[in-house]
Structure formats: C-alpha cells, structure tokens
Amino acid sequence: MVYEIGDEGVERLVTATFSVAEDVDERAAAWAREYLFRAGLEQVETEAENGAQKGVELTLPRLELKSQLKSQGLEEALAAIRGCYLAAEAIKEVIGYGERGSIEEALEAIFERA
C-alpha cells in the first residue's frame, strides 16, 4: 500500500488521529483500532480533541442480525468485517482516496441470500 499512496499519503496517515463514536460496537471498534494503529494513526478520546488534529471519527450504525445468522454464531465474524470496513474507510478519508462506500448495502445483499 505504501507504494500506491506515496510519501504524502504515508505522512497523512502517521499524522492523523481517530476517535470512536460511543455507539460503535466494541468488537468492531477493536478490529478497526488494530488496523488503524498498524496504518500509523493515533487514537484520541474525544471528538473535539480529534477535530483539532486532522482526525476522523469512526461511526457505523448498529445492524440487527437475522435470527439464522445469530444461530450460526456469525456475530463475531460480522464484527470483524465491520471493523475492517471502518478502518478502510478511515484510511481512504485520511489519504483522500475514493468515495465512502456503504457497508449496509453490501451486508443487506448478503443477508438476503442467507
């Protein structure tokens, strides 16, 4: 990834911060934190503190799992997917790449098939 984003992109990542909204599922947030720390971002505790430092806020609406997905024990897997999505979207925002995706649309398509 470093090759694709260049020195300027790397500089943006290592000087950026993030905060996690209170309503984000803690399991998803844990996955997102891991990826963002590895990308060089630093976590700050409050949105106000974050706003002063080229930061991004991780927000993601809660999703209700269909009962068959709950019974299959997929809650942890879904949290991992959501956390990785949060991290990827935050990185895209920091480096100024692409448009924000919609995990809700992608997951709805999956749920319809399940």
PyMOL commands that set and color helices and strands:
alter all, ss='L'
color gray80, all
select helices_A, chain A and resi 2-15+26-39+47-51+67-71+75-95+103-113
alter helices_A, ss='H'
color red, helices_A
select strands_A, chain A and resi 17-20+42-43+55-58
alter strands_A, ss='S'
color yellow, strands_A
deselect
rebuild
show_as cartoon
